[in-house]
Structures are given as structure tokens and as C-alpha cells.
Amino acid sequence: MLTEGHAKLATYPPNVKYTEDFTELQEEARAEKKGVWAYDSLSQGSAEGDREEETSYIGNSSTKKYHRESCSAVLKMNEENKVIFQTGEEAETQGYEPCKRCNP
Ligand SMILES: [Zn+2]
């Protein structure tokens, strides 16, 4: 019995075939940036916080002025009056004027 068991172990080493397949799949997935490996690139992206600053302009739909995000007028602005613009040009085509204080 024991001998037979050992023989079986030797002939079919556990997990070797499985491990080979698994490694292969991992490499495939990594190459295609799929599955778990996709999280690698996500966690590396630290630019998330930087994007919040000075990348857009805030318009006031009440006064029809637009401001830099850092302008003190934005802090006082009603949330419901806030309009986000990606560029100053975009704001002006919609009838907004640049704020004289922050000069966007
Ligand atoms: Zn302003």
C-alpha cells in the first residue's frame, strides 16, 4: 500500500501541471492587462489628487462670471449656481465673463 502510494506521488507530482497552467494564465493576463493585473496600473496612478487643482473653471450661473477654482468667490458661491468649465473659452462661448479678481 505504502509503496504503491509513493509510486503514485512520484508519477503524478501534485500541482505541477496546475502550477504550470496557472503561471501561463497569469502571464497572459498580465500581458493583456486583464483581471487582477489591471489593478496594478490603477494603484500606481497617483495623479488623481493633482487633477482636482486648476484644471477647470467655475462659472456662476447667477452672475454669469467664471472663476479659477482657487478664487475666493467660488467658496462663497451657492452650490446650485456652480457651472464647471474645462476651459475659459468654453465659459465665454456660453456667455460667461472672466472674473476681474482671479483673472481666469
Ligand atoms: Zn474670481
Residues whose N, C-alpha, C, O or C-beta is under 5 A from the ligand:
A	BS01	ZN	Y66 H67 R68 C71 A73 C99 R101 C102
